[in-house]
């Protein structure tokens, strides 16, 4: 007996590049049948006017647990993810203590059993994320880590990065690289530009990011390893990745919604919710990122969801921590700014937020396939709405999108056949 039949909507299947009428049949929490036809069985969920797509996947999330539960927990972050249409999220290791051993990986997975969505831990490359000694990656992989990263900081030592890549090649997992040389960034709090000078804020040069991207691409080529470049922000970074792909280097890359809609001139308000790392760049970079998504140079849209408490973000710009929350607004931002402005079509956007990140992490998500967990997101592509602070499920409220008007909204999120969010 089928538990669920979702019909009447537009089915988006990124693995077959299908965008058309269809239905999804779910039995015992798993996909039982995918129907790509106008002729459909009568469903118990009517998706008329909706997009039916695989559950969204975010491969770059900070859940803050253990250590910073006042900012976010695994449970609260999962609720925020569900509200944004995400059914699978990968959490970064910059917790306290860091996710740098199998006990910490098991801790996250045990906590995640009660979460609204699937949570996949990313282990640290180095012990304590200090960049000095390799972490026990084989043990963490066995415990359930899906990738490795020192995200929050870049691996400053080139030989340590080389060894990390070699180790991860043996484990057949990707290294997720936060690319920034700290000495070149020089404590900058925004992009180095005319605006950093006029605002009296220390600038961080784009070379700090681009030079490490170049290094990591060369090391990935030398070691024949998989490298994923996180939160790409600049024209120079895009060009390096474009050339690496042409050479056959095993590279993938992501950018984030905030880099697609904000430029450094927006910091004239000194809004600390726009203080992120790496920083928001210029308008030409923003335009180049959109083109890179459309051309396939950048493979993934991830949120880099980074919760911080109100009192932390209330500090002066120089002293406030970097980061913003993005799980609940990501789909709405890119639908409004990319799809409805004809930068991407819905099929391309869904692929960037489902199939591509799932394949990079090698997790059972991001696609319709019989016997996989029935993770589904329903989207009303025409719904116009205003994001309010009362919509936020995250424990932290550091969003620059409060008060924004959007077109396109997640209306239902289903995880393993069960509804975890509904408007």
ROMI-23245 format. One record per residue: residue in one letter; x, y, z of N, C-alpha, C in turn. Coordinates in steps of 0.1 Angstrom, whole numbers, plus 5000, padded with zeros to 4 digits. Example, Ala and Ser with C-alpha at 12.3 -4.5 7.8 and 13.67 -1.06 7.14 Angstrom:
// residues 2
a513249435078512349555078513249675078;s512849785071513749895071512950005079;
//
This chain:
// residues 423
x500849885000500050005000500950125000;x500550224992501350354991500950445002;x502050505009501750595019501350735014;x501950765002501850904998501850904983;x501050984977501051014962500951164961;x502051224955502051364953501851384938;x500851454934500551464919499951604916;x499851624903499251754898500251864896;x501551844900502451954899503451934887;x504452024887505552014878506751944884;x507051824879508151744884509451794879;x510451804887511751844883512751734888;x513251664878514151544881515551584875;x516451634884517751684879518651574872;x518451444876519351344871518951314856;x517651334852517251304839516951434831;x517251544837516951674831515451694827;x514651634836513151644833512551754840;x511751834832510951934838509551934831;x508551874838507251864832506251794841;x505051764836504051704845504551574851;x504151544863504651424870504051404884;x504351284889503951254902504951164909;x504851164922505851084931505050994940;x505350864940504650774948505650724959;x505250734971506050694983505450584990;x506350484994505850375002506850345013;x506450335025507250305037508450405037;x508250525034509250625036510250635025;x510050555014511050555003510250574990;x511050624980510450634967510050504961;x508850494956508350364951508150374936;x507750494931507550514917507650664913;x508250694902508350834897507650834884;x506550914883505750914871505951044863;x506451034851506751154842505751154831;x504551194834503451184824502251274829;x501451314820500251394824499251294830;x499251164826498351074832498951024846;x498251054856498751034870497750974878;x498050894888497050844898496650964907;x495450954912494951054921495751054934;x496251174937497151184948496451224961;x497151194973496651244985497251384989;x498251424981498751564981498651624968;x497851724966497651794954498651904952;x499551884943500651984941500352074929;x499152104926498752184914499452324916;x500052374906500752504906502152494913;x502552374918503752364926504852294917;x506052314921507252244917507452124927;x507552004921507951894930509351854926;x510251864936511651834933512251754945;x513351684943514051624954514351714965;x514351674977514751754988516051834986;x516051954989517252034988518351984997;x519652004992520851964999521752085001;x522152105014523052215017524352155022;x525452165015526652105019527552195027;x527052305032527852395040527052465050;x526952405062526152465073526952455086;x526752555094527352555108526252535118;x526252425125525252395135525652435149;x526952465151527452515164527452425175;x526952305174526952205185527952095182;x528852065191528952105205529652245207;x529352305218530152415222529552555222;x528652575212528052705210526552695209;x525952615218524552585217523652715219;x524252825224523452945225523253005211;x524052975201523853025188522952935179;x523152805181522352705173522652565178;x521652485177521852335180521552255168;x521852135168521552045157520052045155;x519252045165517852035164517252165158;x517752285163517152405158517652435144;x518852395141519352415127518652325117;x518252205122517452115113516052175110;x515452235120514152305118514252415108;x515352495109515552605100515752545086;x516552435085516752375072515352325066;x514552265074513252215069512452335064;x512452445071511652555067512152615054;x513452595051513952635038513952535027;x513352425029513152315019514352215019;x515352235028516452145028516152015036;x516451905030516151775037517451705041;x518651755035519951705039520851815041;x521651815052522651925054523951865059;x525051925055526351885060526851985069;x527251945081527652045092529152055093;x529652175094531152195094531752165108;x533052145108533652095120534152205130;x533852335127534352435136533452455148;x533452355156532652355169533752355180;x533252345193534252335204533752225213;x534452115213535652085206535352065191;x536352075183536252055168535851905165;x535151885154534851755150536051695143;x537051645152538251605147538651455151;x537651385156537851245160536451175159;x536551045159535350965157534350985168;x534751015180533751035191532851155188;x533451265183532751385179531751355167;x532251275158531351245146530151165151;x530451075160529350985165528351075174;x528951175181528051265189527051335180;x527551385169526651455159525651365154;x526051245149525151155144524051105154;x524451085166523551045176522451155179;x522951285180522051395181521151415169;x521651385157520951395145519751295143;x519751195151518651095150517351155153;x517351265161516051325165515851455157;x516651485147516551605140515551595129;x515051705124513951705114514451665100;x515751685098516351645085517551565086;x518051515075519251435076520451525078;x521351485088522451565091523751485089;x524651535080525851465077527051545082;x527851485091529051555096530251565087;x530851675087532151695079533251695090;x534251605089535351605099536351705096;x537151735106538251835104539451765097;x540151845089541351785083542551775093;x542651875102543751875111543151875126;x544051835135543651825149543351965154;x542151975160541752105165541552215155;x541652175142541552275131542752375132;x543852325137545052415140545952415128;x545852325118546652315107548052265109;x548252195120549652145123549751995123;x548751925125548851775125547551715119;x547651615110546551555104545651495115;x544351515113543351445122543151305118;x542551225126542351085124541151065114;x541451095101540351095091539850965088;x540650855088540150725085539150675096;x539450705108538450675119537150755118;x537350885114536150965113535250915101;x535950885090535250835078534450705082;x535050615089534350495094533250525103;x533350635111532250665120531150735113;x531350795101530250855093530550985087;x531751045088532051165082531951155067;x531351255060531151245045532251325037;x532951405044534051485037534851545049;x535951625044536851675054537151825051;x537251905061537552045059538052105072;x538752215071539052295083538252425082;x537152425076536352545073536252635085;x536252765082536352865092537652935091;x538652855087539952905084540552815072;x541452865065542152785054543352715060;x543652605054544952535058546052625053;x546852685062547852785058549052715052;x549352595057550652525054550352445041;x551152465031550952395018551252245019;x552252205026552552065028551451995035;x550852065045549751995053548551975044;x548352075035547152055025547451945016;x548751935011549051825002548751695009;x549251675021549051545029547551525031;x546751625033545351615035544651555023;x545051615011544551564999544851424996;x546151384999546551244996545751155005;x545551195018544851105027543351085022;x542751205019541351195014541251125001;x542251124993542151044981542050894984;x542850854994542750714998541450675004;x540750775010539450745016538350775006;x538650824994537750854983536650954987;x537151054994536251164998536851294993;x536051404993536551534988537051615000;x538051694997538451805007537651925003;x537051985013536252105012537152225017;x537552305008538652405011538152545013;x538352595025538152735028539352815024;x539352885013540552945007540753085011;x541753105020542153235024543453235032;x544453305027545653315034545453425045;x545653395057545353485068546253605068;x547553585064548553695065548153795054;x547653745042547253845032545953915035;x545053835041543753905045544054005056;x545053985064545554095073544554155082;x543654065087542654115097541554195090;x541454195077540354275070538954225074;x538054325074536754295078535754315067;x536254365055535354375043536354365031;x535754365020536554365007537454485006;x538654465003539554585000539154654987;x538754774989538154844977538054994981;x537555074972537255214974536355224987;x535455134988534455144999535055115013;x536055025013536754995026537455125030;x538055195021538755315024537755425029;x536755445021535755545024535055525037;x534855395041534155355053535055345065;x536355355063537255345074537355205080;x537155105071537254965076538454895069;x539154815077540254745071539854645060;x540454655049540054575038540854445037;x540254335032540854205029540954185014;x542154175009542354164995541854034989;x541354034977540853914971541953824968;x543253874967544353784965544553684976;x544153714988544153624999543353494996;x542253514989541453404985541953334972;x542253414962542653364949543953284950;x544853334957546153264958546053124964;x545253114974545052984980544252884971;x543252944963542552864953543552804943;x544452894939545452854929546352744935;x546852764947547652654954546852524955;x545652534960544952404962544552334949;x544352414938544152344925545352274920;x546552334922547752274918548052154926;x547752154939547952044948547051924944;x545751964941544851864937545251794924;x545751874915546251814902547451724905;x548351764914549651694917549351564924;x548351564933547951444940546851364934;x546251414923545151344917543951324927;x543651434934542651424944541451514941;x540351494948539151574947539151694956;x539051814950538951934958537652004955;x537052054966535852144965536152274971;x536052384962536352514967535052574973;x535152614986534052674992533852814990;x532652864991532253004990533153094981;x533153064968533853144959533253284958;x534053384957533553524957533953614946;x535053574939535653674930535853624916;x536053724907536253694892537553614891;x538553644898539853574897539653434901;x538953404912538653264916537953184906;x536953254900536153184889537053144878;x537953234874538853204862539753094865;x540353084878541152974882540452844881;x539252844886538452714886538052674871;x537752774863537452744849538652684842;x539752734844540952674838541352544843;x541152524856541352394862540452284857;x539152314855538252224849538652184835;x539152284827539552254814540752164813;x541552164824542752074825542451944830;x541151924834540751794840541051774854;x541351884862541551874876540151844883;x540251754893538951714899538451814909;x537951924903537552034912536052064910;x535352094921534052144921534052274930;x532952354929532952474936531552524940;x531552604950530252654954530352814956;x529152874955529053014960527753014969;x527453134974526353144984525353254979;x524153244983523153354979523553494982;x524253514994524553654997525553714988;x526453634982527453684972526753714959;x525553674957524853694944523953814944;x523653874956522753984957523354104964;x524454094971525054204978526454234972;x526854354972528154404968528654494979;x529954514978530654584990530054724993;x529454784983528854914985527654914995;x527154794997525954775006526454785020;x527754785023528154795037528154935042;x527755035034527655175038526755185050;x525855095053525055095065525755045077;x526854985075527654915086526754805092;x525954735084525154625089526054505092;x526154465104527154355107526654225102;x525354215098524854095092525454075078;x526054175073526754165060528254145062;x528654125074530054095076530253945076;x530853895065531053755063532453725058;x532853595059534153555055534153435046;x534753445034535353565028534353675026;x534853805024533853915024533153925011;x532054005011531254034999532154124990;x532254094977533154164968532354274961;x532854314949532254414941531154374932;x530554474925529454444916529854354904;x531054374899531554294888531754144892;x532154124904532253994910530953924911;x529954004916528553954917528053904904;x528253984894527753954880528453834875;x529753824877530553704872530153574879;x529753584892529353464899528053414893;x527153504889525853454883526153384869;x527053444862527453384849528153244851;x528953234861529653114864528653004868;x527553034875526552934878525852894866;x525452984857524752954845525552874835;x526952894835527752814826528352684832;x528052664845528552534851529952544857;x530552654857531852664863531752644878;x530652704884530352684898529252584899;x529352474907528552364907527452364917;x527552444927526652434939526352574944;x525052584949524752694957524552644971;x525352694981525352654995525052775003;x524652755015524252875023525352935032;x526252845036527252885047526552945059;x525452885062524552925074525452935086;x525553055091526453075103525853165113;x525153095123524353165133525353235143;x524853355148525553425159524453495167;x524753505180523853565189523653715187;x522553765191522253905189523353995195;x523753965207524654055214526054055207;x526353945200527653935192527554025180;x526454015173526354095161526054245164;x525654275176525454415180526654495183;x527854425182529154495184529454585172;x530454665174530954745163531354655151;x531354705139531654625127532954555129;x534054615134535354555135535354435144;x534454435154534554335165533454235163;x532454255155531354155154531954035146;x531453915149531853795142531353785128;x531953715119531553705105530553595104;x529553615096528553515093527153565093;x526253495085524853525085524053385084;x522853395088521953275086521353275072;x521253155066520753155053519853035049;x519652935058518952825054517452855050;x516852945057515452975055515153065043;x516153135038515953225027516653185014;x517453085014518353055003517453034990;x516552944991515752914979514953044974;x514453114983513653234979514553344973;x515753354978516753454973517053424958;x517453294956517953264943516753244933;x515653204938514453204929514153344924;x514153444933513753574930514853644921;x516153624925517153694918517753624906;x517653494905518253424894517153374884;x516153304890515153244881514253354875;x513653434884512653534879513353644872;x514653654872515353754864516153684852;x515753564849516253494837517753464837;x518353444848519753404849519853254848;x518953184855518853044855517353004853;x517152874848515852824848515652734860;x514452694863514252614875515052484875;x515152414864515852284864517352304868;x517952414862519352434865519552474880;x518652554885518652594899518552474908;x517552394905517352274914518552184914;x519152164902520352074901521452134910;x521652264910522652324919522452304933;x521152284937520852274951520352134956;x520552034947520151894950521151794945;x521151764933521951654927523451684929;x523851804925525251834925525951824939;x525351894949526051874962525951724968;x524851654965524751524969525751434963;x526051454950527051374943528451404948;x528751534951530051564957530251494970;x529251494978529351434992529051284991;x528551234980528251094978527251044989;x526151114990525151084999523851044992;x522950964998521750914991520651024991;x520851124984519951244984520051314970;x519151414969519251504957518751444944;x518051334945517451274932516351184935;x515451164925514351074926514950934922;x514850834931515350704927514650604936;x514150504931513350404938514250344950;x513650334961514250284974515150374981;x515350494975516050604983515050664993;x515550725004514650795013513850905005;x512550905008511550995000511651135006;x512751205002512951345006512451434994;x511551514997510851594987510551734991;x510751834982510451974985509452024975;x508352084980507352144971507552294972;x507552354960507852504959506652564951;x506152674956505252764948506152864941;x506352854928507252944922506753084920;x505453104922504853244920504453314933;x504653244944504153304956505053424960;x504353534962505053654967504953674982;x505953694989505953705003507053795008;x506953835021507953915027508553835039;x509853825040510553755050510553835063;x509953785074509953855087510753775097;x511153845107511953785118511153675125;x509853685125509053585131509053455123;x509453455110509653335102510853255106;x511753315113513053245116512953135126;x513353015122513352905131514652885138;x515752935132517052935139517053005152;x517952955161518053025174518653165172;x519453185162519953325159519153395148;x519253525149518453605139519253685130;x520553655128521453745121521253725105;x520153775101519853765086519753905081;x520453935069520254065063519054065054;x518253955053517053955044515753985051;x515754015064514554045071513954175064;x512654165060511954275053512054265038;x512854165033512954155018511654085012;x511254135001510154074993510653974983;x510153854983510553744975509453694966;x509853624955508853554947509353414945;x508553324951508953174952509153134966;x508453034970508652994984508452844986;x509152784995508952644999507652635006;x506752545002505452525009505352395017;x506152305014506152175021507552105020;x507952055031509251975031508951835037;x509351735029509051595033510351525035;x510551455046511851385049511451235051;x511951145043511651005045510150975045;x509451055037507951035036507151105046;x507751175056507051245066507251405064;x506051475066506151615064506751675077;x507851755075508551825086508451975085;x507852025074507552165074506352185064;x505452275067504352305059503852445062;x503652525051503052655053501652655059;
//
